[in-house]
C-alpha cells in the first residue's frame, strides 16, 4: 500500500526548494565576479526581475517559424518535400511525373531524409530511360547523378555523422577516416559511373566518385584511370604540423547547419568561451563555457537565451563599455521576403548570463542580413554598428548605421551621412585605409561591384564638434579611385596588414553557386574555367590599392563562405583559413588553409596541416584556447538545407609550448572604447640588443564571417627576447609607447586618461 506523505515534511521540502530557487536567482543576477556597470543600459539593469526582452523575441521568432511559407522559403525542405509528394497523386504525364519525382527526391534529400529520397529519384531515372526525345541523355544523366549524390550523402550520415571521429571528412580521406558502413559509397560509385557513361567529362561526377573511392580505401588504385584525380594535385608544397580536430574530446562538436561563431571570454574568468549558431529557424544558440582542463560545458539552457534561435552569423563587441561582451545575432539572409526576421542583441549581464535587449537598445530591425561590423566611426569612445542588408530588384533594403548614443543605446543614421547603400551585401569591414585615425568602410556585394566609403569626418563650417551630432558627418564613395571593386561575386572580407608595412590591405574572397564542384575540380586540374577568384588588394598609400592576387599565389577558385585570419606558426605573418561550399549538396570541396610566407606569397598547407574538411564551412575563429601561446581554430560546419547538418571542428595547434616567441596584449581604452577596437599597434622585436622585424596589427574581431577574440595574440618569430610596443588609440589618436615588454606573456595596457 502506498503511504501518504507527512504534511510537515512536504512543507519543509517546499520551503527548502523556495530557498534554493531564490538563491539560484540571486547567483544568476549577482555573479561572484560582477562589478558595478555605470555605463550599462538603465532599462536592462533596473529590470533584472524579468526576461521580458528574451520572452518577447522568442515569441516573435516562434511565430515567424510557424508562419514561414515553404513555397517561398527554399530551405523548409521537409514541408517542401511533402508538397511535391502530394502533387504526385494526380493524373500526370510522364514528363510531369519525372519533374515531380526529381523535386520530391531532392527535397527529401535536402531535408536529411535520404532513404526516403532514393525511391523518388529511382522512379525519375526509370521514367527518363523511357523518353525517346531525351537524345543527349540530359534527364537520364540528371537522375543518375542525383542518385549517386543521395547514396554518397547516405554514406556520410551513416559514417561521418553517426560514427564521427576526428578524421571524418578530412580530404584527402585517410585510412582512419574511411567508412565502416560501405553501402552508401559503393552505390554512389555505381551511379556516378553510370552518369559518366552519359557525359564522360562530367567533372562533378568524377570529383564525387573519387571521394567515394577514398571513403572505401580504394583511392587511387580502385579508380577507373579515365576518371582518376591524381593524388599529387592535392599535396601541399611545404610540410606543416598537422592539426587534429579535438572538438569531440573538448565537448564542442556541436551538430548543426551553417552558422556563426564567437570566441571570447564571455563569463569573465579569463578563459576563452564559444558561442555558435545554426541558422535553422528553430535551432538554439549554443553557449559553451570553458572549464578546467580545456573542456567545455554547455550553458545554453538559461532563461536569457531560451527561445533565441537561428542566426547565420554572429558578431560581438562591448558597445556599453562595461567590460562584458554583448552579442548580435544576424538573421534572414538568402530568404528575400521570407527573410524579414529580426536580429537579436544579447546584453551580457556578467558571468556569462545574457538577456535579449534588442528593442530597448534601439536595434530592432527585420531586414534580411548576415553581416555587420562594429567601429567607433566618430571617435567619441563608443562603438557604433553598421549592418549590411540584402536587396534585390523587388526588395530594397538599405544598409543601416546605428550610432551609439554614448550609453549603449542606438539611433539609426545611415541616410543622414550617406551610408544607406542598397545592394546584396554579404560582407562588411571597417578599416583606416589612410592612417588618418578614422575608420573607413568596405562592403562586399554579390553580383555587383563592391563599395569603399571614405570617412570624411565632421563637415560644414558651422560644425564645432569633432564627434557626431546627428547631421555633421559624411562618408564618400571612393571605390573606383581606390581600384577595389572586384570580385563581382564576393563574400567574406577583411582589412589586415598582410605584409607588415604599416598600411591596411584588403582581402575580398569570392563565391559562386553555379557548377561550383566542377569549377573547383577544374582548378585543381589546372583546366581553364570561369570560376571567380578572390582578390588581395595591397595598400599603396594615399587611398590607392594594387591587385596582387596572382603575384602572391591566391588566384584560385575557393567558393568561400566563412573565413578568418591569424598566425598559426607564430612567425609574425598573418595566415588565413577559408570555409568553402554553397547550398548544393554536391558542393563537397575542402576548406583551405593558406600560410603567409613573409608577405611575399601564400602557400596552400591544407593537406599537410589536416585542414581540408569536406563539409561546408561557415563561421571561423582563430584563438589560443589552451593558453599555450599558439593559435587554434574553431570552425562551424554544416550546410543551408534542413538536413545538411554536421559537427563543428576544433583544430588544436600541435606545437607544444609554442616554439616561436609570442606576446598577448589586452588593451583597455579610457577615452577610446573600452576594448580599444580600431587601435593601431606597432611591435618592434628584439633579440637581445639587436632589433629584429617590425610587426603591425589593427585591433578588430577578424573577418566578416567568424568573430575572433578582442585580445591581440601576436607571434614574434624565433629568438625574440623582448619587444617595444607603440599603440595609437582610436578616437583621440594619442600614442602610448611601452619598452622592453617580456615575451611569452599577457600584458594589459591601459590608455592614459591625460
C-alpha positions as CSV (number, residue, x, y, z in Angstrom):
1,X,0.0,0.0,0.0
2,X,1.3,3.5,-0.9
3,X,1.8,5.6,2.3
4,X,0.6,9.2,2.4
5,X,3.4,11.7,2.8
6,X,3.7,13.7,6.0
7,X,2.3,17.3,5.5
8,X,5.1,18.8,7.7
9,X,7.8,17.1,5.6
10,X,6.1,18.4,2.4
11,X,6.1,22.0,3.9
12,X,9.8,21.8,4.8
13,X,10.7,20.5,1.4
14,X,8.7,23.3,-0.3
15,X,10.4,25.9,1.9
16,X,13.8,24.4,1.1
17,X,13.0,24.4,-2.6
18,X,11.9,28.0,-2.5
19,X,15.2,29.0,-0.8
20,X,17.2,27.1,-3.4
21,X,15.3,28.8,-6.2
22,X,15.8,32.2,-4.6
23,X,19.4,31.5,-4.1
24,X,19.8,30.4,-7.7
25,X,18.2,33.6,-9.0
26,X,20.4,35.7,-6.7
27,X,23.5,34.0,-8.1
28,X,22.3,34.3,-11.7
29,X,21.8,38.1,-11.3
30,X,24.8,38.6,-9.0
31,X,27.7,36.6,-10.3
32,X,30.7,36.5,-8.0
33,X,32.9,38.3,-10.4
34,X,30.4,41.0,-11.2
35,X,31.2,44.7,-10.8
36,X,29.4,48.0,-11.0
37,X,28.4,48.8,-14.5
38,X,27.8,52.6,-14.6
39,X,27.5,52.6,-18.4
40,X,25.0,49.8,-18.8
41,X,21.6,50.4,-20.3
42,X,19.5,51.6,-17.4
43,X,16.3,49.9,-18.6
44,X,18.1,46.5,-18.5
45,X,19.9,46.9,-15.2
46,X,16.7,48.1,-13.4
47,X,14.6,45.1,-14.6
48,X,16.6,42.1,-13.6
49,X,13.5,40.5,-12.2
50,X,12.3,40.0,-15.8
51,X,13.3,38.4,-19.1
52,X,10.7,40.3,-20.9
53,X,13.0,41.1,-23.8
54,X,14.0,37.5,-24.3
55,X,10.5,36.2,-24.0
56,X,9.2,38.8,-26.5
57,X,11.9,38.0,-29.0
58,X,11.4,34.2,-28.5
59,X,7.7,34.6,-29.3
60,X,8.5,36.7,-32.4
61,X,10.9,34.0,-33.7
62,X,8.5,31.2,-32.9
63,X,5.6,32.9,-34.7
64,X,7.8,33.6,-37.8
65,X,9.0,30.0,-37.9
66,X,5.4,28.7,-37.7
67,X,4.2,31.1,-40.4
68,X,7.1,30.6,-42.8
69,X,5.9,29.6,-46.3
70,X,7.6,26.5,-47.8
71,X,6.5,27.7,-51.3
72,X,8.6,30.8,-50.8
73,X,11.3,29.6,-48.5
74,X,13.6,27.2,-50.3
75,X,15.2,25.9,-47.1
76,X,12.0,24.5,-45.5
77,X,12.8,21.2,-47.1
78,X,10.6,18.7,-45.2
79,X,7.5,20.8,-45.9
80,X,8.5,21.3,-49.5
81,X,9.1,17.5,-49.9
82,X,5.6,16.8,-48.7
83,X,4.1,19.3,-51.1
84,X,5.8,17.6,-54.1
85,X,4.8,14.2,-52.7
86,X,1.2,15.3,-52.6
87,X,1.4,16.6,-56.1
88,X,2.3,13.2,-57.4
89,X,-1.2,11.8,-56.6
90,X,-2.8,13.4,-59.6
91,X,-3.3,12.4,-63.3
92,X,0.1,13.3,-64.7
93,X,2.1,13.0,-67.9
94,X,5.4,11.1,-67.8
95,X,7.3,14.4,-68.1
96,X,5.3,15.9,-65.2
97,X,5.8,12.8,-63.1
98,X,9.6,12.9,-63.9
99,X,9.8,16.5,-62.8
100,X,7.9,16.0,-59.6
101,X,9.8,12.9,-58.7
102,X,13.1,14.8,-59.2
103,X,11.8,17.7,-57.0
104,X,10.4,15.4,-54.3
105,X,13.6,13.3,-54.2
106,X,15.8,16.4,-53.9
107,X,13.7,17.9,-51.2
108,X,13.7,14.7,-49.1
109,X,17.5,14.5,-49.7
110,X,17.9,18.2,-48.6
111,X,15.7,17.5,-45.6
112,X,18.1,14.8,-44.4
113,X,15.6,12.1,-45.2
114,X,18.0,10.4,-47.6
115,X,16.4,6.9,-47.6
116,X,13.1,8.4,-48.4
117,X,14.6,10.4,-51.3
118,X,16.0,7.4,-53.2
119,X,12.7,5.8,-54.4
120,X,11.7,9.1,-56.0
121,X,15.0,9.5,-57.7
122,X,14.9,5.9,-59.0
123,X,11.4,6.5,-60.3
124,X,12.6,9.6,-62.1
125,X,15.6,7.6,-63.6
126,X,13.2,4.9,-64.8
127,X,11.0,7.4,-66.5
128,X,13.9,9.2,-68.1
129,X,15.0,6.0,-69.8
130,X,11.6,5.9,-71.5
131,X,11.9,9.3,-73.0
132,X,12.7,9.0,-76.7
133,X,13.2,12.7,-77.0
134,X,16.0,12.6,-74.5
135,X,18.6,12.1,-77.2
136,X,21.5,13.7,-75.3
137,X,20.6,11.9,-72.1
138,X,20.2,15.1,-70.1
139,X,17.4,13.8,-67.9
140,X,18.9,10.3,-67.5
141,X,22.1,11.9,-66.5
142,X,20.4,14.2,-64.1
143,X,18.5,11.5,-62.3
144,X,21.5,9.2,-62.2
145,X,23.9,11.8,-60.8
146,X,21.3,12.7,-58.1
147,X,21.1,9.1,-57.2
148,X,24.9,9.0,-56.8
149,X,24.7,12.1,-54.6
150,X,21.9,10.6,-52.5
151,X,23.9,7.4,-51.8
152,X,27.1,9.5,-51.1
153,X,25.1,11.5,-48.6
154,X,23.7,8.4,-47.0
155,X,27.3,7.2,-46.5
156,X,28.2,10.5,-44.8
157,X,25.2,10.2,-42.5
158,X,25.9,6.6,-41.6
159,X,29.6,7.1,-41.0
160,X,30.9,10.7,-40.8
161,X,28.0,11.8,-38.6
162,X,26.7,8.7,-36.8
163,X,30.3,7.3,-36.3
164,X,32.0,10.6,-36.1
165,X,35.8,10.8,-35.5
166,X,38.4,13.5,-35.7
167,X,39.4,12.1,-39.1
168,X,35.9,12.2,-40.6
169,X,35.5,14.0,-44.0
170,X,39.1,15.3,-44.0
171,X,40.3,15.5,-47.6
172,X,42.1,13.5,-49.0
173,X,40.4,10.9,-46.7
174,X,42.9,8.8,-44.8
175,X,42.6,5.3,-43.6
176,X,41.3,6.5,-40.2
177,X,38.5,8.4,-42.0
178,X,37.3,5.5,-44.1
179,X,33.7,4.4,-43.8
180,X,32.8,1.4,-41.7
181,X,29.4,1.1,-43.3
182,X,30.3,0.9,-47.0
183,X,26.9,0.7,-48.7
184,X,26.4,4.3,-49.4
185,X,29.7,4.9,-51.1
186,X,29.6,1.6,-53.1
187,X,26.2,2.5,-54.6
188,X,27.4,6.1,-55.2
189,X,30.3,4.8,-57.3
190,X,27.9,2.7,-59.4
191,X,25.6,5.7,-60.2
192,X,28.4,8.1,-60.8
193,X,30.0,5.6,-63.2
194,X,26.6,5.4,-65.0
195,X,26.4,9.1,-65.2
196,X,29.8,9.3,-66.7
197,X,28.8,6.8,-69.4
198,X,26.3,9.5,-70.5
199,X,28.7,12.6,-70.0
200,X,32.3,11.4,-69.9
201,X,33.7,14.7,-68.9
202,X,31.3,15.4,-66.1
203,X,33.8,16.8,-63.6
204,X,31.2,16.9,-60.8
205,X,30.6,13.1,-61.0
206,X,34.4,12.5,-61.4
207,X,35.2,14.5,-58.3
208,X,32.5,12.9,-56.2
209,X,33.3,9.4,-57.4
210,X,37.0,9.9,-56.4
211,X,35.8,11.0,-52.9
212,X,33.6,7.9,-52.7
213,X,36.6,5.7,-53.5
214,X,38.6,7.4,-50.8
215,X,36.0,6.6,-48.2
216,X,36.3,2.9,-49.1
217,X,40.1,2.8,-49.2
218,X,40.1,2.3,-52.9
219,X,41.9,5.6,-53.9
220,X,43.8,5.8,-56.1
221,X,44.2,2.1,-57.1
222,X,40.5,1.4,-57.5
223,X,39.5,4.4,-59.6
224,X,39.0,4.0,-63.3
225,X,42.2,5.5,-64.9
226,X,40.0,7.6,-67.2
227,X,38.4,9.3,-64.2
228,X,41.3,9.3,-61.7
229,X,42.2,12.6,-60.0
230,X,46.0,12.4,-59.4
231,X,46.9,12.4,-55.8
232,X,49.7,14.9,-56.5
233,X,47.3,17.7,-57.3
234,X,46.2,17.8,-53.6
235,X,49.5,17.6,-51.9
236,X,50.8,20.7,-50.1
237,X,54.1,22.1,-51.4
238,X,55.5,22.5,-48.0
239,X,55.3,20.5,-44.8
240,X,53.3,21.9,-41.9
241,X,52.4,20.5,-38.4
242,X,49.2,18.5,-38.6
243,X,46.4,19.9,-36.5
244,X,43.9,17.5,-35.0
245,X,40.2,18.1,-34.6
246,X,39.6,17.7,-30.9
247,X,36.0,19.1,-30.8
248,X,34.5,15.8,-29.5
249,X,37.0,15.4,-26.7
250,X,36.6,19.1,-25.7
251,X,32.8,18.9,-25.8
252,X,32.3,21.4,-28.6
253,X,31.4,19.1,-31.5
254,X,28.0,20.8,-31.9
255,X,26.0,19.4,-34.8
256,X,24.1,21.9,-36.8
257,X,23.6,23.8,-40.0
258,X,25.6,26.8,-41.3
259,X,26.1,29.5,-38.7
260,X,28.4,31.9,-37.0
261,X,30.9,31.7,-34.1
262,X,32.2,34.0,-31.4
263,X,35.3,33.1,-29.4
264,X,35.7,35.4,-26.4
265,X,35.9,35.4,-22.6
266,X,32.1,35.6,-22.2
267,X,31.9,34.9,-18.4
268,X,34.8,36.9,-17.1
269,X,37.0,34.1,-15.9
270,X,39.9,34.7,-18.4
271,X,39.3,31.5,-20.3
272,X,38.0,31.7,-23.9
273,X,34.5,30.5,-24.4
274,X,32.5,29.7,-27.6
275,X,29.1,30.9,-28.8
276,X,27.9,29.4,-32.1
277,X,24.7,29.4,-34.1
278,X,22.9,27.2,-36.6
279,X,20.7,29.1,-39.0
280,X,17.6,26.8,-38.8
281,X,14.7,28.9,-37.6
282,X,14.2,26.7,-34.6
283,X,17.9,25.9,-33.9
284,X,19.0,27.2,-30.5
285,X,22.2,29.2,-29.8
286,X,25.0,27.1,-28.2
287,X,26.9,28.8,-25.4
288,X,30.0,26.7,-24.5
289,X,31.9,27.9,-21.4
290,X,35.4,26.6,-20.9
291,X,36.1,24.8,-17.7
292,X,39.3,23.2,-16.3
293,X,41.5,21.0,-18.5
294,X,40.4,22.6,-21.8
295,X,36.9,21.1,-21.5
296,X,33.7,23.0,-22.2
297,X,30.2,22.8,-20.6
298,X,27.1,23.7,-22.5
299,X,25.4,26.6,-20.7
300,X,22.8,27.3,-23.4
301,X,19.8,26.4,-21.3
302,X,19.5,29.6,-19.4
303,X,16.5,31.9,-19.2
304,X,18.2,34.7,-21.1
305,X,18.9,32.6,-24.1
306,X,15.9,30.2,-24.2
307,X,14.0,30.6,-27.4
308,X,16.7,32.8,-29.1
309,X,17.1,30.7,-32.2
310,X,18.6,30.8,-35.7
311,X,21.3,33.2,-36.9
312,X,23.5,32.7,-39.9
313,X,26.2,34.9,-38.4
314,X,27.3,36.4,-35.0
315,X,29.3,39.4,-34.1
316,X,30.3,40.7,-30.7
317,X,31.5,43.8,-29.0
318,X,31.4,45.9,-25.8
319,X,29.3,48.9,-27.0
320,X,28.3,50.0,-23.5
321,X,31.9,50.0,-22.2
322,X,31.1,47.8,-19.2
323,X,33.8,45.3,-19.8
324,X,31.4,42.4,-20.8
325,X,31.0,41.4,-24.4
326,X,27.5,41.6,-25.9
327,X,26.3,39.6,-28.9
328,X,24.5,40.4,-32.1
329,X,22.6,37.6,-33.9
330,X,22.1,38.2,-37.6
331,X,19.2,36.6,-39.5
332,X,17.2,36.5,-42.7
333,X,20.0,36.2,-45.3
334,X,19.2,34.5,-48.6
335,X,15.4,34.4,-47.9
336,X,14.2,37.5,-49.7
337,X,10.7,38.5,-48.3
338,X,10.8,35.4,-46.1
339,X,14.0,36.9,-44.5
340,X,12.3,39.7,-42.7
341,X,13.3,38.2,-39.4
342,X,14.6,40.4,-36.5
343,X,18.2,40.4,-35.4
344,X,18.9,39.9,-31.7
345,X,21.1,42.0,-29.4
346,X,22.0,40.0,-26.4
347,X,23.2,42.0,-23.4
348,X,25.9,40.3,-21.3
349,X,24.8,40.7,-17.6
350,X,28.2,39.3,-16.4
351,X,29.2,35.8,-15.6
352,X,28.1,34.6,-19.0
353,X,24.5,35.4,-18.4
354,X,22.5,37.2,-21.2
355,X,19.2,38.8,-21.9
356,X,17.7,40.0,-25.2
357,X,17.8,43.8,-25.2
358,X,17.2,44.4,-28.9
359,X,14.2,46.6,-28.6
360,X,15.4,48.5,-25.5
361,X,18.7,49.5,-27.2
362,X,17.1,50.7,-30.4
363,X,18.5,47.8,-32.6
364,X,15.2,46.1,-33.5
365,X,15.3,45.7,-37.3
366,X,13.9,43.0,-39.6
367,X,15.8,43.3,-42.9
368,X,17.5,40.2,-44.4
369,X,21.2,40.1,-43.4
370,X,24.1,38.0,-42.3
371,X,26.8,40.7,-42.0
372,X,27.6,43.5,-39.6
373,X,30.6,45.2,-38.0
374,X,31.4,47.4,-35.0
375,X,33.6,50.5,-35.1
376,X,33.8,53.9,-33.4
377,X,33.3,55.9,-36.6
378,X,33.1,59.3,-34.9
379,X,35.9,58.7,-32.4
380,X,33.7,59.5,-29.3
381,X,34.8,56.4,-27.4
382,X,31.6,54.4,-28.1
383,X,31.3,51.6,-30.6
384,X,28.8,52.1,-33.4
385,X,27.2,49.4,-35.6
386,X,26.9,49.0,-39.4
387,X,24.6,46.3,-40.7
388,X,24.8,45.3,-44.4
389,X,21.4,44.2,-45.7
390,X,20.4,42.2,-48.8
391,X,18.4,43.8,-51.6
392,X,17.2,42.5,-54.9
393,X,15.2,44.3,-57.7
394,X,11.9,43.7,-55.9
395,X,13.1,44.2,-52.3
396,X,15.0,47.3,-51.4
397,X,16.6,47.1,-48.0
398,X,19.0,49.9,-47.3
399,X,22.1,49.3,-45.1
400,X,21.9,50.7,-41.6
401,X,24.3,52.6,-39.4
402,X,23.4,52.6,-35.7
403,X,25.1,55.5,-33.8
404,X,25.9,54.8,-30.2
405,X,24.3,57.5,-28.1
406,X,27.1,57.2,-25.6
407,X,25.2,55.0,-23.3
408,X,24.9,51.7,-25.2
409,X,21.6,52.6,-26.9
410,X,21.4,53.4,-30.6
411,X,19.8,55.6,-33.2
412,X,19.9,54.8,-37.0
413,X,21.6,57.4,-39.1
414,X,22.8,55.8,-42.4
415,X,20.9,58.1,-44.7
416,X,22.0,61.2,-42.8
417,X,25.7,60.6,-43.6
418,X,25.5,58.8,-46.9
419,X,25.7,55.1,-45.9
420,X,22.2,53.9,-46.8
421,X,23.6,51.8,-49.6
422,X,21.2,49.4,-51.4
423,X,22.7,46.2,-52.7
424,X,23.1,42.5,-52.0
425,X,25.7,42.9,-49.2
426,X,27.4,39.8,-48.0
427,X,30.4,41.2,-46.1
428,X,31.3,44.3,-44.1
429,X,34.6,45.6,-42.9
430,X,35.9,48.7,-41.1
431,X,39.5,49.8,-41.6
432,X,41.5,53.0,-41.5
433,X,43.0,52.9,-45.1
434,X,44.9,56.2,-44.9
435,X,46.0,56.2,-41.3
436,X,44.0,59.4,-40.6
437,X,42.5,57.9,-37.4
438,X,39.0,57.5,-38.9
439,X,37.7,54.0,-39.8
440,X,36.6,53.7,-43.5
441,X,34.0,51.2,-44.6
442,X,34.1,48.4,-47.3
443,X,31.1,46.5,-48.5
444,X,31.4,43.1,-50.2
445,X,28.5,42.6,-52.6
446,X,27.2,39.6,-54.5
447,X,26.6,40.0,-58.2
448,X,27.7,43.7,-58.4
449,X,30.7,45.8,-57.7
450,X,31.9,46.2,-54.1
451,X,31.9,49.6,-52.4
452,X,34.5,51.5,-50.4
453,X,33.4,54.5,-48.4
454,X,35.9,57.0,-47.0
455,X,35.2,58.5,-43.6
456,X,35.4,62.3,-44.1
457,X,34.7,63.2,-40.5
458,X,32.8,66.3,-39.4
459,X,31.6,68.5,-42.1
460,X,30.3,72.1,-42.5
461,X,31.6,75.5,-41.4
462,X,29.1,75.6,-38.5
463,X,30.4,72.4,-37.0
464,X,32.5,72.9,-33.9
465,X,32.3,69.3,-32.7
466,X,34.8,66.6,-33.7
467,X,32.2,64.0,-32.9
468,X,28.9,63.1,-34.5
469,X,25.8,65.2,-33.6
470,X,23.3,63.6,-36.0
471,X,24.0,65.6,-39.1
472,X,27.5,66.9,-39.2
473,X,29.3,63.8,-40.6
474,X,29.9,62.4,-44.1
475,X,31.2,59.4,-46.0
476,X,32.0,59.4,-49.7
477,X,32.4,56.5,-52.1
478,X,35.9,56.1,-53.5
479,X,35.6,52.6,-54.9
480,X,36.8,53.4,-58.5
481,X,39.5,55.8,-57.4
482,X,40.9,53.2,-55.0
483,X,40.5,50.4,-57.5
484,X,38.8,47.9,-55.2
485,X,35.5,47.0,-56.9
486,X,36.2,43.2,-57.6
487,X,35.5,40.4,-57.4
488,X,32.0,40.5,-58.9
489,X,30.6,37.7,-56.7
490,X,32.1,38.5,-53.3
491,X,31.6,37.1,-49.8
492,X,33.9,37.3,-46.7
493,X,36.1,40.4,-46.5
494,X,38.6,42.0,-44.0
495,X,41.3,44.6,-43.6
496,X,44.7,43.4,-42.4
497,X,48.3,44.3,-42.8
498,X,49.4,41.1,-44.6
499,X,52.9,42.4,-45.5
500,X,53.7,44.3,-42.2
501,X,54.3,47.7,-43.9
502,X,52.0,49.8,-41.6
503,X,49.2,50.2,-44.2
504,X,46.0,48.2,-44.1
505,X,45.5,45.9,-47.1
506,X,42.2,44.3,-48.1
507,X,41.3,40.7,-48.9
508,X,37.9,40.1,-50.7
509,X,37.1,36.4,-51.1
510,X,34.9,35.1,-53.9
511,X,31.8,32.9,-54.0
512,X,29.7,31.1,-56.6
513,X,26.6,28.8,-56.8
514,X,26.7,27.6,-60.4
515,X,28.6,24.4,-61.2
516,X,30.9,25.0,-58.2
517,X,32.2,21.5,-57.8
518,X,33.0,21.4,-61.4
519,X,35.0,24.6,-61.2
520,X,36.9,23.6,-58.1
521,X,37.8,20.3,-59.7
522,X,38.9,22.1,-62.9
523,X,41.0,24.5,-60.8
524,X,42.8,21.6,-59.1
525,X,43.5,20.0,-62.5
526,X,44.7,23.3,-64.0
527,X,41.8,23.3,-66.5
528,X,40.6,26.8,-67.6
529,X,37.3,27.6,-66.1
530,X,35.2,30.7,-65.3
531,X,35.2,30.3,-61.5
532,X,35.8,33.6,-59.8
533,X,39.0,34.2,-57.9
534,X,39.5,36.2,-54.7
535,X,41.3,39.5,-54.8
536,X,44.1,40.6,-52.5
537,X,44.5,44.4,-52.6
538,X,47.8,45.8,-51.5
539,X,47.6,49.3,-49.9
540,X,49.9,51.7,-51.9
541,X,49.1,54.6,-49.6
542,X,47.1,57.8,-50.4
543,X,43.9,55.8,-50.9
544,X,45.2,53.6,-53.8
545,X,45.4,49.8,-53.9
546,X,47.0,47.3,-56.2
547,X,45.6,43.8,-57.1
548,X,48.4,41.4,-56.2
549,X,46.4,38.2,-56.2
550,X,48.3,36.4,-58.8
551,X,51.7,37.7,-57.5
552,X,51.1,36.0,-54.1
553,X,49.6,32.8,-55.4
554,X,45.9,33.3,-54.5
555,X,44.4,33.1,-57.9
556,X,42.4,30.0,-57.0
557,X,38.7,29.0,-57.1
558,X,37.7,28.9,-53.4
559,X,33.9,29.2,-53.1
560,X,34.4,31.0,-49.8
561,X,31.7,31.3,-47.1
562,X,33.2,31.6,-43.6
563,X,36.8,32.8,-43.3
564,X,39.2,34.4,-40.8
565,X,42.9,35.0,-40.2
566,X,45.6,34.6,-37.6
567,X,49.1,33.4,-37.2
568,X,49.4,29.6,-37.0
569,X,53.2,29.3,-36.8
570,X,53.9,32.4,-34.7
571,X,56.3,33.9,-37.3
572,X,54.6,37.3,-37.1
573,X,52.9,37.0,-40.6
574,X,49.1,36.6,-40.8
575,X,47.7,33.4,-42.4
576,X,44.1,32.7,-43.2
577,X,41.6,29.8,-43.4
578,X,38.6,29.5,-45.7
579,X,35.3,27.6,-45.1
580,X,34.1,26.6,-48.5
581,X,30.9,25.4,-50.3
582,X,27.4,26.5,-51.1
583,X,24.0,25.0,-50.5
584,X,24.1,22.4,-53.3
585,X,24.8,19.0,-51.6
586,X,27.3,18.2,-54.4
587,X,29.5,21.1,-53.2
588,X,31.9,18.8,-51.3
589,X,35.2,20.7,-51.5
590,X,38.0,21.0,-49.0
591,X,38.2,24.0,-46.7
592,X,41.5,25.7,-47.4
593,X,44.4,27.0,-45.3
594,X,47.0,29.5,-46.6
595,X,50.3,30.2,-44.9
596,X,51.8,33.7,-45.3
597,X,55.4,33.5,-46.5
598,X,56.7,36.8,-45.1
599,X,54.2,38.8,-47.2
600,X,55.7,37.6,-50.5
601,X,53.3,34.7,-51.2
602,X,50.7,32.5,-49.7
603,X,51.2,28.7,-49.6
604,X,48.4,26.2,-49.5
605,X,49.0,23.9,-46.5
606,X,45.5,22.4,-46.5
607,X,46.5,18.8,-46.7
608,X,49.8,18.8,-44.8
609,X,48.1,20.6,-41.9
610,X,45.0,18.5,-41.9
611,X,42.6,21.4,-42.5
612,X,40.8,20.1,-45.7
613,X,37.3,19.4,-44.2
614,X,34.9,18.5,-46.9
615,X,31.7,19.6,-45.2
616,X,30.5,23.1,-45.7
617,X,32.5,25.7,-43.7
618,X,31.0,28.8,-42.2
619,X,31.9,30.9,-39.1
620,X,35.7,30.6,-38.3
621,X,37.7,32.0,-35.4
622,X,41.4,31.9,-34.6
623,X,42.2,31.8,-30.8
624,X,44.6,30.3,-28.3
625,X,42.1,28.2,-26.4
626,X,44.6,26.3,-24.3
627,X,46.7,29.4,-23.5
628,X,50.0,27.8,-24.6
629,X,50.9,30.7,-26.9
630,X,49.8,29.4,-30.3
631,X,46.5,29.8,-32.1
632,X,43.9,27.1,-32.6
633,X,40.9,27.2,-34.9
634,X,37.2,26.7,-34.3
635,X,35.1,26.1,-37.4
636,X,31.3,25.9,-37.7
637,X,30.3,23.2,-40.2
638,X,27.1,22.4,-41.9
639,X,25.1,23.5,-44.9
640,X,22.0,25.6,-45.6
641,X,19.5,22.9,-46.4
642,X,17.5,21.5,-43.5
643,X,19.2,18.1,-43.3
644,X,22.8,19.2,-44.3
645,X,24.0,19.0,-40.7
646,X,27.4,18.3,-39.4
647,X,29.6,18.5,-36.3
648,X,31.7,21.6,-35.7
649,X,35.5,21.3,-35.6
650,X,38.2,22.4,-33.2
651,X,41.6,22.2,-34.7
652,X,44.2,22.3,-32.0
653,X,47.7,23.6,-32.7
654,X,50.1,20.7,-32.2
655,X,53.2,22.7,-31.5
656,X,53.8,22.1,-27.8
657,X,54.8,25.2,-25.8
658,X,54.8,27.4,-28.9
659,X,58.4,27.0,-30.3
660,X,58.4,30.6,-31.5
661,X,58.1,33.6,-29.2
662,X,54.7,35.3,-28.7
663,X,53.0,38.1,-26.8
664,X,49.4,38.9,-25.9
665,X,48.1,42.4,-25.5
666,X,44.8,43.3,-23.7
667,X,44.1,46.9,-24.4
668,X,41.8,48.9,-22.2
669,X,40.5,52.2,-23.5
670,X,39.7,55.2,-21.3
671,X,38.9,57.9,-23.9
672,X,38.8,55.2,-26.5
673,X,36.2,52.5,-26.5
674,X,36.8,50.1,-23.6
675,X,38.1,47.2,-25.8
676,X,40.1,49.6,-28.0
677,X,38.7,48.3,-31.3
678,X,40.4,50.2,-34.1
679,X,43.7,50.6,-32.3
680,X,46.9,50.6,-34.4
681,X,49.7,48.6,-32.9
682,X,53.4,48.6,-33.8
683,X,55.5,45.9,-32.3
684,X,59.3,46.0,-32.6
685,X,61.0,42.7,-31.9
686,X,64.5,42.5,-30.2
687,X,66.9,39.6,-30.0
688,X,68.9,40.8,-27.1
689,X,70.1,44.3,-28.1
690,X,69.6,43.6,-31.8
691,X,66.5,44.8,-33.4
692,X,64.5,42.3,-35.5
693,X,61.4,42.5,-37.5
694,X,58.6,45.1,-37.0
695,X,55.0,43.9,-37.0
696,X,51.8,45.8,-37.3
697,X,48.3,44.9,-36.1
698,X,44.9,46.6,-36.5
699,X,42.8,45.6,-33.5
700,X,39.4,44.1,-34.5
701,X,37.4,40.9,-34.3
702,X,38.8,39.4,-37.5
703,X,36.9,38.5,-40.7
704,X,33.3,39.2,-41.6
705,X,32.1,35.6,-41.1
706,X,33.5,34.5,-37.7
707,X,34.4,36.6,-34.7
708,X,37.8,36.1,-33.0
709,X,38.7,37.4,-29.5
710,X,39.4,41.1,-28.8
711,X,42.7,40.0,-27.3
712,X,45.6,40.7,-29.6
713,X,47.6,37.5,-29.9
714,X,50.9,38.0,-31.8
715,X,53.5,35.6,-32.9
716,X,57.0,37.1,-32.9
717,X,59.3,34.7,-34.6
718,X,62.4,32.9,-33.3
719,X,64.8,34.0,-30.6
720,X,62.9,37.2,-29.6
721,X,63.7,38.2,-26.1
722,X,61.5,41.3,-25.7
723,X,59.5,43.8,-27.7
724,X,58.7,47.5,-27.8
725,X,55.1,48.4,-28.4
726,X,53.5,51.6,-29.7
727,X,49.8,52.0,-29.6
728,X,47.8,54.6,-31.5
729,X,44.5,54.7,-29.6
730,X,41.3,55.0,-31.6
731,X,39.3,58.3,-31.3
732,X,41.8,60.5,-29.6
733,X,44.7,59.4,-31.8
734,X,47.0,59.5,-28.7
735,X,50.1,57.4,-28.9
736,X,51.4,55.3,-26.0
737,X,54.9,53.7,-26.0
738,X,56.0,50.7,-24.0
739,X,59.5,49.5,-24.0
740,X,61.0,46.1,-23.1
741,X,57.9,44.1,-22.7
742,X,58.7,40.5,-22.0
743,X,57.6,37.8,-24.4
744,X,55.5,34.7,-23.7
745,X,53.2,36.7,-21.5
746,X,49.9,38.6,-21.5
747,X,50.3,42.3,-20.9
748,X,47.3,44.5,-20.0
749,X,47.9,48.0,-21.4
750,X,45.6,50.8,-20.3
751,X,45.2,54.1,-22.1
752,X,46.3,57.2,-20.1
753,X,43.4,59.5,-19.2
754,X,45.6,62.6,-19.5
